[in-house]
Each structure stands twice: as C-alpha cells, then as structure tokens.
C-alpha cells in the first residue's frame, strides 16, 4: 500500500540518541495506516545500514539514502522529500524521541484541515534534572502559546509536517544556507508567500534527546547563525526585516531612525561589547538566572555574528 505520510530524518554519525529515536518509531501506532521512514545518511563514518537496527513492522517502508558527506542540512533535507512517495512530509531529526501516536496525530490534523503546515512542540526540559537553560529554551518560538495559527518566523523542523506538493512548489530548503541555523526559517517565509496556512498545536509533543548542549555551545551556534545565515535571509526575504532584533544593529544615524530608535541602537552596541557578553555568559553558566539573560545571550550571539563581532 502507498504510504500516507513520510517521516524524513537526516543524520550524520548518529549514536545512542538515534537508537532511542528508532526504537520510539518502531512503537508507532497508526491504526494500520501505512507510512514510510526515509533516513538520509549524510556521509556518516559508519553507514547507517551497517550501524543500526532498521527492522520495522510491515506497515512501515524504511529506506536509507546515502549521501557522500555533503555536511549540509539543507541538501540532506531536500533529498529526503525528493525521495518521498507519500503526500505528507514529516520533517524531523535523529535526536528525537517520538510518542507512539505522533504520526497518527499529524495525519489527523491534516485531515481536519487545521492548516497546510502542522507544527508541534519539541520539548527540551522533559527530564526532572532539566536545567534552567533547557526550561527557558522551551519558552522560545511558540513556546506555551495556545493552539492556533503561527507566523512563518517560527517555522522550525523537528516536529512539523506539510504537503509534499508545497515543498515541491518552493523548491525546498535553500542550499545556499550551509551553516547551522536559518534554513527552516527561510523556508517558512517562502511558504507564507505562497499563502500556506500554518497551525500550531502545543499538545503535539516530541522530546529532544540532545540534553547536554550548554549555554556556551548554544551561544556559539547563534553566533554562527548570525554570521552565515541571518544576513542572507534578510537580503533575500524583505518581509523578514527585524528578525531576531536585526534592526537594532543598523547604523545609529540611519535616515529612517527616530530618537528612540537611535538611543536603542546605541544601547545595543554597548551591551554587545565582547567583554560585557562574556561576563553575562560566565554568570549564566554558573547561576542560570535571571532567565531573561538567556534571551540576551541567544539574540546577542546572533547579532554579534551578524555585525562581525565575536565574544570569544
């Protein structure tokens, strides 16, 4: 039988997290609805087929697509949907634990016409020993907002599904974004241009297994996003103007700036001085509060990358 939904996972050098991911997928209860799992092996040192148990129940068609080490998430994700034979693409990651009804729930929401794009929560603070940083991270994006429409700037892979035809109409992820971050946000804006409706359901939850990312590592990732991704997005997508506070690093005396905007830009330049950023980073690594400082570190890391500064 032809699958009704295609779960697509790019992976490179997966370990125990991917084993947990696969085990959770083996337990999926779709009520007999056929589905497919497409694993895009992006140049793993040990091929996925040789390293993991890929035996699944009969209603699941498992395929592994081997790439020779592109190292680019955009290319790997595009290969996934291009190889799909199902009308719905579920875009996720290799470090996710899926509840047993997640695939069925995505299908049900598409069938009820809630939206062209269905997105649920990717939970980081799911363990009792969750850190303050992980708890803060779960408030980002749509966070704990009620179910309903969501704007394209919050489009993020991990727990999101949409019609294959929509991906085909946009050309998928932009392979020019070849560093960490932004390839999903950029696609979200292009989907919105085409009139795609986007629906958020906070009860549609998956669990992020990468629980050991530190505040410093996240800051480094946001710096990378700012340096390599967000500038490209802002140039390509005019409606993304102001994304992640990018307006605040424009020249202080730009033509359109009013006195309040100029004062804010001066303040931002001061708080993004590398010694200030490093001081806050060390404080939050040690104490983990006040939580709003995590926002400063995340957005500030991105803006430092965008403006050509570095906090190291």
FIVOSE-909762 format. One line per field, with one value per atom (N, C-alpha, C): residue number from 0; x, y, z. Coordinates in Angstrom, 1 decimal. Layout:
BEGIN
resi [NUM,...]
xx [X,...]
yy [Y,...]
zz [Z,...]
This chain:
BEGIN
resi [0,0,0,1,1,1,2,2,2,3,3,3,4,4,4,5,5,5,6,6,6,7,7,7,8,8,8,9,9,9,10,10,10,11,11,11,12,12,12,13,13,13,14,14,14,15,15,15,16,16,16,17,17,17,18,18,18,19,19,19,20,20,20,21,21,21,22,22,22,23,23,23,24,24,24,25,25,25,26,26,26,27,27,27,28,28,28,29,29,29,30,30,30,31,31,31,32,32,32,33,33,33,34,34,34,35,35,35,36,36,36,37,37,37,38,38,38,39,39,39,40,40,40,41,41,41,42,42,42,43,43,43,44,44,44,45,45,45,46,46,46,47,47,47,48,48,48,49,49,49,50,50,50,51,51,51,52,52,52,53,53,53,54,54,54,55,55,55,56,56,56,57,57,57,58,58,58,59,59,59,60,60,60,61,61,61,62,62,62,63,63,63,64,64,64,65,65,65,66,66,66,67,67,67,68,68,68,69,69,69,70,70,70,71,71,71,72,72,72,73,73,73,74,74,74,75,75,75,76,76,76,77,77,77,78,78,78,79,79,79,80,80,80,81,81,81,82,82,82,83,83,83,84,84,84,85,85,85,86,86,86,87,87,87,88,88,88,89,89,89,90,90,90,91,91,91,92,92,92,93,93,93,94,94,94,95,95,95,96,96,96,97,97,97,98,98,98,99,99,99,100,100,100,101,101,101,102,102,102,103,103,103,104,104,104,105,105,105,106,106,106,107,107,107,108,108,108,109,109,109,110,110,110,111,111,111,112,112,112,113,113,113,114,114,114,115,115,115,116,116,116,117,117,117,118,118,118,119,119,119,120,120,120,121,121,121,122,122,122,123,123,123,124,124,124,125,125,125,126,126,126,127,127,127,128,128,128,129,129,129,130,130,130,131,131,131,132,132,132,133,133,133,134,134,134,135,135,135,136,136,136,137,137,137,138,138,138,139,139,139,140,140,140,141,141,141,142,142,142,143,143,143,144,144,144,145,145,145,146,146,146,147,147,147,148,148,148,149,149,149,150,150,150,151,151,151,152,152,152,153,153,153,154,154,154,155,155,155,156,156,156,157,157,157,158,158,158,159,159,159,160,160,160,161,161,161,162,162,162,163,163,163,164,164,164,165,165,165,166,166,166,167,167,167,168,168,168,169,169,169,170,170,170,171,171,171,172,172,172,173,173,173,174,174,174,175,175,175,176,176,176,177,177,177,178,178,178,179,179,179,180,180,180,181,181,181,182,182,182,183,183,183,184,184,184,185,185,185,186,186,186,187,187,187,188,188,188,189,189,189,190,190,190,191,191,191,192,192,192,193,193,193,194,194,194,195,195,195,196,196,196,197,197,197,198,198,198,199,199,199,200,200,200,201,201,201,202,202,202,203,203,203,204,204,204,205,205,205,206,206,206,207,207,207,208,208,208,209,209,209,210,210,210,211,211,211,212,212,212,213,213,213,214,214,214,215,215,215,216,216,216,217,217,217,218,218,218,219,219,219,220,220,220,221,221,221,222,222,222,223,223,223,224,224,224,225,225,225,226,226,226,227,227,227,228,228,228,229,229,229,230,230,230,231,231,231,232,232,232,233,233,233,234,234,234,235,235,235,236,236,236,237,237,237,238,238,238,239,239,239,240,240,240,241,241,241,242,242,242,243,243,243,244,244,244,245,245,245,246,246,246,247,247,247,248,248,248,249,249,249,250,250,250,251,251,251,252,252,252,253,253,253,254,254,254,255,255,255,256,256,256,257,257,257,258,258,258,259,259,259,260,260,260,261,261,261,262,262,262,263,263,263,264,264,264,265,265,265,266,266,266,267,267,267,268,268,268,269,269,269,270,270,270,271,271,271,272,272,272,273,273,273,274,274,274,275,275,275,276,276,276,277,277,277,278,278,278,279,279,279,280,280,280,281,281,281,282,282,282,283,283,283,284,284,284,285,285,285,286,286,286,287,287,287,288,288,288,289,289,289,290,290,290,291,291,291,292,292,292,293,293,293,294,294,294,295,295,295,296,296,296,297,297,297,298,298,298,299,299,299,300,300,300,301,301,301,302,302,302,303,303,303,304,304,304,305,305,305,306,306,306,307,307,307,308,308,308,309,309,309,310,310,310,311,311,311]
xx [0.8,0.0,0.9,0.4,1.2,1.1,2.3,2.3,1.5,0.9,0.1,1.0,2.0,2.9,4.3,5.3,6.7,7.4,8.0,8.9,10.3,10.9,12.2,13.2,14.3,15.3,16.7,17.4,18.8,19.7,20.8,21.6,23.1,24.0,25.4,26.0,26.6,27.3,26.3,25.2,24.3,24.8,24.4,24.8,23.6,23.7,22.7,21.4,21.5,20.2,19.4,20.1,19.4,18.8,19.5,18.9,17.6,17.6,16.4,15.3,15.7,14.8,14.1,15.0,14.4,13.5,13.9,13.0,11.7,11.6,10.3,9.5,10.2,9.4,8.9,9.6,9.1,7.8,7.6,6.4,5.2,5.3,4.2,3.0,1.9,0.5,-0.2,-0.3,-1.0,-2.4,-2.8,-4.1,-4.1,-2.9,-2.8,-2.6,-2.5,-2.2,-0.7,-0.5,0.9,1.7,3.0,3.8,5.2,6.1,7.4,8.4,9.6,10.6,11.8,12.2,13.3,14.4,15.5,16.7,17.8,18.2,19.2,20.5,21.3,22.7,23.6,23.9,24.7,26.2,26.7,28.2,28.7,27.8,28.3,29.6,30.5,31.7,31.4,30.4,29.9,28.5,28.3,27.0,25.9,24.8,23.6,23.1,23.2,22.7,23.6,24.8,25.7,25.8,25.2,25.4,24.1,22.9,21.7,20.7,19.8,18.8,17.6,17.4,16.4,15.2,15.0,13.9,12.6,11.6,10.3,9.1,8.0,6.8,6.4,5.5,5.2,4.5,3.9,3.2,4.2,5.5,6.4,7.4,7.6,8.6,9.8,10.9,12.2,13.1,13.6,14.6,15.7,17.0,18.1,18.7,18.9,19.5,20.9,21.9,23.3,23.8,24.3,25.0,26.5,27.3,28.7,29.2,28.8,29.3,29.2,27.9,27.7,27.9,27.5,27.6,26.6,25.7,24.8,23.3,22.8,21.4,20.4,20.5,19.6,19.5,20.7,20.8,20.2,20.6,20.1,18.6,18.0,16.5,15.9,16.4,15.8,15.8,16.9,17.0,15.9,15.6,14.5,13.2,12.7,11.4,11.4,12.5,12.6,12.4,12.8,12.7,11.4,10.5,9.3,8.2,7.4,6.3,4.9,5.0,3.7,3.3,2.0,1.5,1.9,2.2,2.6,4.0,4.8,6.2,6.3,6.8,7.0,8.5,8.9,10.3,10.8,11.8,12.3,13.8,14.2,15.7,16.0,17.3,17.7,17.9,17.7,17.8,16.5,15.4,14.1,13.5,12.8,12.0,10.6,9.9,8.5,7.6,6.5,5.4,4.7,4.1,3.6,2.4,1.8,0.7,1.0,2.3,2.6,2.3,2.6,2.4,0.9,0.1,-1.3,-1.9,-1.4,-2.0,-1.7,-0.5,-0.2,-1.1,-1.4,-2.3,-3.7,-4.1,-5.5,-5.7,-4.7,-4.8,-4.8,-4.0,-4.1,-5.5,-6.1,-7.4,-8.5,-8.3,-9.3,-9.2,-8.1,-7.9,-7.5,-6.8,-6.4,-5.4,-4.6,-3.6,-2.8,-2.2,-1.3,-0.1,0.4,1.6,1.1,1.5,1.2,2.5,2.5,3.7,3.4,4.2,4.0,5.3,5.3,6.4,7.5,8.7,9.9,10.4,10.2,10.4,11.8,12.5,13.9,13.9,13.1,13.1,12.1,12.3,11.4,11.8,13.0,13.6,13.5,13.4,13.4,14.6,15.8,17.0,17.3,16.2,16.3,16.9,17.8,18.5,17.6,17.9,17.2,17.3,18.4,18.6,17.6,17.5,16.5,15.1,14.8,13.4,13.1,14.1,14.0,13.8,14.6,14.6,13.2,12.5,11.1,10.1,10.5,9.6,9.8,10.8,11.2,10.2,10.2,9.3,7.9,7.1,5.7,5.5,6.6,6.6,5.3,4.7,3.5,2.2,2.3,1.1,0.0,-1.2,-2.4,-2.3,-3.1,-3.2,-3.8,-3.3,-3.8,-2.7,-3.0,-2.1,-0.7,0.3,1.6,2.3,3.2,3.8,5.0,5.4,6.5,7.8,8.1,9.4,9.6,8.5,8.6,8.6,8.6,8.7,10.0,10.0,11.2,11.0,12.0,11.9,12.0,11.7,11.8,10.4,9.4,8.0,7.0,7.2,6.5,6.2,5.0,4.6,3.8,3.9,3.2,3.1,2.3,2.1,3.4,3.7,4.8,4.7,3.5,3.3,3.8,3.6,4.1,5.6,6.3,7.7,8.2,7.5,7.9,7.7,6.7,6.4,7.4,8.0,9.0,10.4,10.6,12.0,12.7,11.9,12.5,13.5,14.4,15.3,16.4,16.8,17.8,19.2,19.9,21.2,22.3,22.0,23.0,23.2,22.2,22.4,23.1,24.4,25.2,25.9,25.5,26.0,24.8,25.0,24.0,22.9,21.7,20.6,20.1,18.7,18.1,17.4,17.8,17.3,15.8,15.3,13.9,13.1,13.7,13.0,12.9,13.9,13.8,12.7,12.6,11.6,10.2,10.1,8.8,8.3,9.2,8.8,8.3,9.0,8.6,7.3,7.1,5.8,4.6,4.9,3.9,3.6,4.6,4.4,3.4,3.4,2.5,1.2,1.0,-0.4,-0.6,0.5,0.3,-0.2,-1.2,-1.6,-0.8,-0.5,0.4,-0.3,-0.4,-1.2,-0.3,-0.3,0.5,-0.4,0.1,-0.7,0.3,0.3,1.3,1.1,0.0,-0.2,0.4,0.9,1.6,3.1,3.5,4.9,5.8,7.1,8.1,9.2,10.2,11.2,12.6,13.3,14.6,15.6,16.4,17.3,18.6,19.0,20.2,20.2,20.3,20.1,21.3,22.5,23.7,24.3,23.5,24.0,24.1,25.2,25.4,25.0,24.9,24.6,25.7,27.0,28.1,28.0,27.7,27.5,26.4,25.3,24.1,24.5,25.3,25.7,26.6,27.4,28.3,27.5,26.4,25.5,24.8,24.3,23.6,24.6,25.8,26.8,27.0,27.1,27.2,26.0,24.8,23.6,23.7,24.1,24.2,25.2,26.4,27.5,27.2,26.5,26.4,25.0,24.0,22.6,21.7,21.6,20.6,20.7,22.0,22.2,21.7,21.9,21.5,19.9,19.3,17.8,17.3,17.8,17.3,17.4,18.5,18.7,17.7,17.5,16.6,15.1,14.8,13.4,13.1,12.7,12.5,11.5,10.5,9.5,10.1,11.3,11.9,12.6,12.5,13.2,12.9,13.9,13.7,13.9,14.1,14.2,15.3,15.0,15.9,16.6,15.8,16.4,17.4,17.4,18.4,18.3,17.2,17.1,17.9,18.2,18.9,20.4,20.9,22.4,22.6,21.5,21.7,22.4,23.0,23.7,22.8,23.4,22.6,21.9,22.6,22.0,21.4,20.9,20.3,19.1,18.8,17.8,16.4,16.0,14.6,14.6,15.7,15.7,15.2,14.3,13.8,14.7,14.5,15.4,15.4,14.2,14.1,14.9,14.8,15.5,17.0,17.4,18.8,19.4,18.6,19.0,19.1,18.2,18.2,19.4,19.7,20.9,22.2,22.3,23.5,23.6,22.4,22.4,22.8,22.3,22.6,24.1,24.7,26.1,26.9,26.4,27.1,27.0,25.8,25.6,26.2,26.5,27.1,28.6,29.2,30.6,31.1,32.1,32.5,32.8,33.4,33.6,32.3,31.3,30.0,29.4,29.4,28.8,29.4,30.8,31.5,31.2,31.0,30.7,29.3,28.3,27.0,27.0,27.7,27.8,28.4,29.4,30.0,29.0,28.3,27.3,26.2,25.7,24.6,25.0,26.3,26.8,26.8,27.2,27.3,26.0,25.1,23.9,22.6,22.6,21.3,20.2,20.4,19.3,19.9,19.1,17.7,17.5,16.4,16.2,16.2,15.8,15.8,17.2,18.2,19.6,19.9,19.2,19.3,18.9,17.9,17.4,18.5,19.1,20.2,21.3,21.7,22.8,22.5,21.2,20.8,20.7,20.0,19.8,21.1,21.8,23.0,24.1,24.2,25.1,24.9,23.6,23.2,23.6,23.3,23.6,25.1,25.9,27.3,27.8,27.3,27.7,27.4,26.2,25.7,26.5,27.0,27.7,29.2,29.7,31.1,31.9,31.2,31.9,32.0,32.8,32.9,33.1,32.4,32.5,33.7,34.3,35.5,36.7]
yy [-1.2,0.0,1.3,2.3,3.5,4.2,4.7,5.4,6.7,7.0,8.3,9.4,9.1,10.1,9.6,10.5,10.2,11.0,10.2,10.8,10.8,12.0,12.2,12.7,11.9,12.2,12.3,13.4,13.5,13.1,12.4,12.0,11.9,12.3,12.1,11.6,10.4,9.9,9.8,9.2,9.0,8.0,8.2,7.3,6.8,6.7,6.2,7.0,8.3,9.1,8.5,8.2,7.7,6.3,5.5,4.2,4.4,5.4,5.7,6.2,7.0,7.6,6.4,5.5,4.4,3.5,3.3,2.4,3.0,4.4,5.0,5.0,5.0,4.9,3.5,2.5,1.1,0.9,1.8,1.6,2.5,3.1,3.9,3.1,3.7,3.1,4.0,3.6,4.5,3.9,2.9,2.2,1.5,1.0,0.3,1.2,2.5,3.4,3.2,2.9,2.8,4.1,4.0,5.2,4.8,5.8,5.5,6.3,5.7,6.4,6.5,7.7,8.0,8.5,7.8,8.2,8.7,9.9,10.4,10.4,9.4,9.3,10.2,11.3,12.4,12.1,11.1,10.8,10.3,9.5,9.0,8.2,8.2,7.4,5.9,5.5,4.1,4.2,3.7,3.8,3.4,4.1,3.8,2.4,1.9,0.5,-0.5,-0.2,-1.1,-0.9,0.2,0.6,0.5,0.4,0.5,-0.6,-1.0,-1.9,-1.2,-1.6,-1.0,-1.9,-2.9,-3.8,-3.1,-3.0,-2.3,-3.2,-2.9,-3.7,-3.5,-4.4,-4.5,-3.3,-2.4,-1.2,-0.1,-0.3,0.8,0.4,1.3,1.2,2.0,1.4,2.1,2.1,3.3,3.5,4.4,4.0,4.8,5.3,6.7,7.3,7.8,7.3,7.6,8.7,9.8,10.9,10.9,11.3,11.3,12.5,12.7,13.7,15.1,15.5,17.0,17.8,17.3,18.1,19.3,19.4,20.5,20.0,20.5,20.0,20.3,21.5,21.8,20.7,20.3,19.3,18.0,17.6,16.3,16.4,17.4,17.5,17.5,18.2,18.2,16.8,16.1,14.7,13.8,14.1,13.3,13.4,14.7,14.8,14.5,14.7,14.3,12.8,12.0,10.6,10.0,10.9,10.5,10.1,9.1,8.7,8.9,9.7,10.0,11.5,11.7,13.1,14.1,13.6,14.4,14.1,15.2,15.1,15.6,14.7,15.0,15.2,16.4,16.8,16.8,15.9,15.7,15.5,15.0,14.9,13.6,13.3,12.0,11.9,13.1,13.1,13.4,12.8,13.0,11.6,11.7,10.5,10.8,10.0,10.2,9.4,10.1,9.3,8.4,7.3,6.3,6.8,7.9,8.4,9.6,10.0,11.3,11.3,10.2,10.2,10.2,9.4,9.4,10.8,11.5,12.8,13.8,13.8,14.7,14.5,13.2,12.9,13.4,13.2,13.6,15.1,15.9,17.3,17.8,17.1,17.4,17.1,16.0,15.6,16.5,17.1,18.1,19.5,19.7,21.0,22.1,21.7,22.8,23.8,23.3,24.1,23.3,24.0,23.3,22.8,23.6,23.2,23.0,21.8,21.5,21.4,22.1,22.1,21.9,21.0,20.8,21.2,20.9,21.3,20.3,20.8,20.0,20.3,19.4,19.7,19.3,20.3,20.0,19.7,20.3,20.2,19.1,17.8,16.8,15.9,16.1,15.3,16.1,15.4,16.0,16.9,16.4,17.1,18.2,18.6,19.7,20.9,21.6,22.8,24.0,25.1,26.4,26.8,26.5,26.9,26.1,24.8,23.9,24.4,24.8,25.3,26.6,27.4,28.7,28.4,27.5,27.2,26.7,26.0,25.6,26.7,27.9,29.1,29.9,29.5,30.2,29.9,30.7,30.4,30.5,29.5,29.5,29.1,28.5,28.2,27.5,28.1,27.5,28.3,28.9,29.6,28.6,29.1,28.3,27.8,26.7,26.2,27.3,27.3,28.3,28.6,29.6,30.0,30.5,30.3,30.8,31.4,32.5,33.2,32.4,32.7,32.0,32.1,33.1,33.2,32.1,31.4,30.4,29.0,28.9,27.6,27.0,25.8,25.1,23.6,22.9,21.5,20.7,19.4,18.6,18.0,18.8,18.3,19.0,18.9,19.7,18.9,19.1,18.3,19.2,18.9,19.7,18.9,19.3,18.5,18.5,17.4,17.3,18.3,18.5,19.4,20.8,21.2,22.6,22.6,21.6,21.6,21.7,20.9,20.9,22.3,23.0,24.3,25.4,25.2,26.2,25.8,24.5,24.1,23.6,23.6,23.1,24.0,23.5,24.3,24.9,26.1,26.8,26.3,25.7,25.1,26.1,27.4,28.4,28.6,28.2,28.3,27.0,27.1,25.9,25.8,26.6,26.6,26.3,26.3,26.0,27.1,26.8,27.7,28.5,28.6,29.5,28.9,27.7,27.1,26.8,26.5,26.3,27.6,28.6,29.9,30.5,30.4,31.0,30.3,29.0,28.2,28.6,28.9,29.3,30.6,31.5,32.8,32.5,31.7,31.4,30.6,29.8,29.1,30.1,31.1,32.1,32.9,33.2,33.9,33.2,31.9,31.1,30.9,31.6,31.5,30.3,29.6,28.4,28.8,28.1,28.4,27.5,28.0,27.3,27.2,26.0,25.7,25.1,25.7,25.2,24.5,23.3,22.6,22.2,22.9,22.6,21.2,20.5,19.2,18.1,18.5,17.6,17.7,16.8,16.9,15.8,16.2,15.2,15.6,14.8,15.0,15.0,16.1,16.3,15.6,14.7,13.8,14.5,15.5,16.2,17.1,16.6,17.3,17.9,17.7,18.1,19.4,20.1,21.3,22.4,23.0,24.0,25.4,26.4,27.7,28.3,28.0,28.4,27.8,26.6,25.9,26.5,26.8,27.5,28.9,29.6,30.9,30.9,29.8,29.7,29.3,28.5,28.2,29.5,30.3,31.5,32.5,32.5,33.4,32.9,31.6,31.0,31.4,31.3,31.7,33.1,34.0,35.4,35.7,35.0,35.3,34.8,33.6,33.0,32.9,33.0,32.8,34.0,34.7,35.7,36.9,37.2,38.3,37.9,36.7,36.2,36.2,35.7,35.7,37.1,38.0,39.4,40.0,39.7,40.2,39.6,38.3,37.5,37.7,37.9,37.9,39.3,40.3,41.6,41.6,40.7,40.7,40.1,39.6,39.1,40.2,41.5,42.6,42.6,42.8,42.9,41.5,40.4,39.1,39.1,38.6,38.4,39.8,40.8,42.1,42.7,42.3,42.7,44.2,44.8,46.3,47.1,46.5,47.3,47.4,46.7,46.9,47.7,48.3,49.2,50.5,51.3,52.5,53.4,54.0,54.8,55.9,56.6,57.7,57.4,56.2,55.9,56.8,57.0,58.0,57.9,56.6,56.3,56.3,56.5,56.3,57.6,57.3,58.4,58.4,59.4,59.5,58.2,57.6,56.4,55.3,55.1,54.1,54.3,55.5,55.8,55.5,55.9,55.6,54.1,53.3,51.9,51.2,51.8,51.2,51.5,52.7,52.9,52.0,51.7,50.8,49.4,48.9,47.6,47.5,48.5,48.5,48.3,49.0,48.9,47.5,46.9,45.6,44.5,44.7,43.7,43.8,44.6,44.7,43.3,42.7,41.3,41.1,42.1,41.9,41.8,42.6,42.5,41.2,40.7,39.4,38.3,38.3,37.2,37.2,38.4,38.5,37.8,38.2,37.6,36.1,35.7,34.3,33.5,34.0,33.3,33.3,34.4,34.4,33.4,33.3,32.4,31.0,30.7,29.3,28.9,29.8,29.5,29.5,30.5,30.7,30.3,30.5,30.2,31.1,32.3,33.2,34.6,35.7,35.6,35.1,34.5,33.7,34.7,35.9,36.8,37.0,36.7,36.8,35.7,34.6,33.6,34.2,35.0,35.7,36.6,37.4,38.3,37.5,36.4,35.6,35.0,34.5,33.9,34.9,36.0,37.0,37.8,38.0,38.8,38.0,36.7,35.9,36.0,36.0,36.1,37.5,38.5,39.9,40.2,39.5,39.7,39.1,37.9,37.3,38.1,38.7,39.5,40.8,41.3,42.6,42.4,41.2,40.9,40.9,40.9,40.8,39.3,39.1,37.7,37.8,36.9,37.0,36.3,35.4,34.6,35.5]
zz [0.0,0.0,0.0,-0.7,-0.7,0.6,1.1,2.4,2.4,3.5,3.6,4.2,4.8,5.4,5.4,5.2,5.1,6.2,7.1,8.1,7.6,7.6,6.9,8.0,8.1,9.1,8.5,8.5,8.1,9.3,9.0,10.1,9.7,10.6,10.3,11.6,11.6,12.8,14.0,13.8,14.9,15.9,17.2,18.3,19.0,20.4,21.2,21.0,20.8,20.7,19.5,18.4,17.2,17.5,18.3,18.6,19.4,20.3,21.1,20.1,19.2,18.2,17.4,16.9,16.1,16.9,18.1,19.0,19.2,19.4,19.6,18.3,17.1,15.9,15.6,16.1,16.0,16.7,17.7,18.6,18.1,16.9,16.4,16.1,16.6,16.4,15.4,14.2,13.2,12.9,13.6,13.3,12.0,11.6,10.3,9.1,9.3,8.2,7.7,6.5,6.1,6.0,6.4,6.4,6.0,5.7,5.3,6.2,6.4,7.1,6.1,5.8,5.0,5.8,5.9,6.6,5.6,5.7,4.8,5.5,5.2,5.8,5.1,5.8,5.2,5.5,4.9,5.0,6.3,7.1,8.4,8.2,9.1,9.0,9.0,9.8,9.6,9.0,7.8,7.2,8.1,8.0,8.9,8.7,7.5,7.3,8.0,8.3,9.0,10.5,11.0,12.4,13.2,12.6,13.3,12.9,13.8,13.6,12.8,11.6,10.8,10.5,11.3,11.2,11.8,11.0,11.4,11.1,11.7,11.4,9.9,9.4,8.0,7.4,8.2,7.7,7.4,7.7,7.5,6.4,5.5,4.5,4.9,5.2,5.7,4.5,4.2,3.2,3.7,3.3,3.7,2.4,2.3,1.2,1.6,1.0,1.4,0.6,1.2,0.6,0.9,0.0,0.3,1.0,2.2,3.1,2.6,2.3,2.0,3.2,4.3,5.6,5.6,4.7,4.6,4.9,5.9,6.3,5.3,4.6,3.5,2.4,2.0,0.9,1.4,2.7,3.2,3.3,3.8,4.0,2.6,1.6,0.3,-0.3,-0.1,-0.6,0.0,1.3,1.9,1.2,1.0,0.5,-1.0,-1.7,-3.1,-3.3,-2.3,-2.4,-1.9,-1.4,-0.8,-1.8,-1.3,-2.2,-1.5,-0.4,0.4,0.2,0.3,0.1,1.2,2.4,3.5,3.9,4.1,4.6,6.0,6.9,8.3,8.5,8.8,8.8,10.3,10.5,11.9,11.9,13.1,13.3,14.0,14.1,14.6,16.1,16.7,18.2,18.9,18.3,18.8,19.3,20.5,20.9,20.6,19.9,19.4,20.3,20.8,21.4,20.4,20.8,19.9,19.0,19.2,18.4,17.6,17.5,16.9,15.4,14.7,13.2,12.9,13.7,13.5,13.8,14.8,15.2,14.1,13.5,12.4,11.2,10.9,9.8,10.1,11.4,11.8,11.6,12.0,11.9,10.5,9.6,8.2,7.6,8.0,7.5,8.0,9.1,9.6,9.0,8.3,7.6,8.5,9.6,10.5,9.9,9.0,8.3,7.3,6.4,5.4,6.1,7.0,7.8,9.3,9.8,11.2,12.0,13.1,13.9,15.3,16.0,17.4,18.2,19.5,20.3,20.3,20.4,20.6,22.0,22.9,24.3,24.7,25.3,25.8,27.3,28.1,29.5,29.9,29.5,29.7,30.9,31.4,32.5,33.8,34.9,36.2,36.4,35.9,36.1,35.0,34.3,33.3,33.9,33.2,33.6,33.4,34.1,33.9,32.4,31.8,30.4,29.5,29.7,29.0,29.2,30.4,30.6,29.9,29.9,29.2,27.7,27.1,25.7,25.3,26.1,25.8,25.7,26.1,26.0,24.7,24.0,22.7,21.6,20.6,19.4,19.9,19.6,20.0,21.5,22.0,23.5,23.9,25.0,25.5,25.1,23.9,23.4,23.0,23.0,22.7,21.2,21.0,19.6,18.7,17.5,16.5,15.5,14.7,13.6,14.2,13.4,13.8,12.7,12.9,11.9,11.3,10.1,9.4,10.1,10.9,11.5,12.6,13.0,13.9,13.3,12.0,11.3,11.6,12.2,12.6,12.5,11.9,11.8,13.1,13.1,14.3,14.6,14.5,14.7,13.8,12.5,11.6,10.3,9.8,8.6,7.7,6.4,5.3,4.1,3.2,1.9,1.1,0.5,-0.4,-1.5,-2.0,-3.1,-2.8,-1.5,-1.1,-1.1,-0.6,-0.7,-2.1,-3.0,-4.4,-5.0,-4.6,-5.2,-4.8,-3.7,-3.2,-3.6,-4.0,-4.3,-3.0,-1.9,-0.6,0.0,0.8,1.6,0.7,1.0,0.2,0.6,-0.4,-0.1,0.0,-0.2,0.0,1.5,2.3,3.8,4.2,4.3,4.5,5.9,6.8,8.2,9.1,10.4,11.3,11.3,11.3,11.5,10.3,10.3,9.4,8.2,7.8,6.6,6.7,7.9,8.1,8.2,8.9,9.0,7.6,6.8,5.4,4.6,4.7,4.0,4.5,5.8,6.4,5.7,5.5,4.9,3.4,2.7,1.3,1.2,2.2,2.3,2.5,3.4,3.7,2.4,1.6,0.4,-0.5,-0.5,-1.3,-0.7,0.4,1.1,2.0,2.3,3.2,4.6,5.1,6.4,7.4,8.6,9.5,10.8,11.3,12.5,13.6,14.8,15.9,16.9,17.4,18.4,19.5,20.7,21.7,22.4,22.1,22.7,21.8,20.6,19.7,20.0,20.9,21.5,21.1,20.9,20.8,21.8,22.0,23.1,22.5,22.7,22.2,23.1,22.5,23.3,23.5,22.8,22.9,24.1,25.3,26.5,27.1,26.5,27.1,26.4,25.6,25.0,26.1,26.2,27.2,26.7,27.6,27.2,26.3,26.6,25.7,24.3,24.2,22.9,22.1,22.8,22.1,21.6,22.5,22.1,20.8,20.8,19.6,18.3,18.5,17.4,16.9,17.8,17.4,16.8,17.2,16.5,15.1,14.9,13.6,12.7,13.3,12.6,12.1,13.0,12.7,11.7,11.7,10.8,9.4,9.3,8.0,7.4,8.3,7.9,7.8,8.9,9.0,8.0,7.7,6.8,5.4,5.0,3.7,3.7,4.8,4.9,4.7,5.5,5.4,4.0,3.3,2.0,1.0,1.2,0.3,0.5,1.8,2.3,2.9,2.2,2.8,4.0,3.9,5.0,6.3,6.3,7.5,8.2,7.8,8.4,9.9,10.7,12.2,12.8,12.0,12.6,13.7,14.8,16.0,16.3,16.2,16.6,15.7,14.4,13.5,13.2,13.4,13.2,14.1,15.3,16.3,16.0,15.0,14.7,13.5,13.0,11.8,12.3,11.4,11.8,12.6,13.7,14.6,13.9,13.0,12.3,10.9,10.8,9.5,9.3,8.0,7.6,8.3,8.5,9.0,10.5,11.2,12.6,13.4,14.3,15.2,16.5,17.3,18.5,19.4,19.6,20.4,19.8,18.4,17.7,17.8,17.7,17.8,19.2,20.2,21.6,21.8,21.2,21.4,20.7,19.5,18.8,19.5,20.1,20.9,22.1,22.7,23.9,23.4,22.3,21.8,21.5,20.9,20.6,21.9,23.0,24.3,24.9,24.9,25.6,24.8,23.5,22.7,22.6,23.4,23.6,24.1,23.4,23.8,25.3,26.0,27.5,28.2,27.8,28.5,28.3,27.0,26.7,27.4,27.5,28.2,29.6,30.2,31.7,31.9,31.1,31.3,31.1,30.0,29.7,30.9,31.5,32.7,33.9,34.1,35.1,34.9,33.7,33.5,33.5,33.1,33.2,34.7,35.5,36.9,37.7,37.4,38.3,37.5,36.2,35.5,35.7,36.2,36.5,36.5,36.2,35.8,34.4,34.2,32.9,31.7,31.8,30.7,30.1,30.9,30.4,29.3,29.4,28.3,27.0,27.0,25.8,25.3,26.2,25.8,25.1,25.7,25.2,23.8,23.7,22.4,21.3,21.5,20.5,20.3,21.4,21.3,20.6,20.7,20.0,18.5,18.1,16.7,16.2,16.9,16.5,16.4,17.3,17.2,15.9,15.6,14.3,13.1,13.2,12.1,11.9,13.0,13.0,12.9,12.8,12.7,14.0,15.1,16.4,16.8,17.8,18.4,19.9,20.6,22.1,22.7,21.9,22.4,22.5]
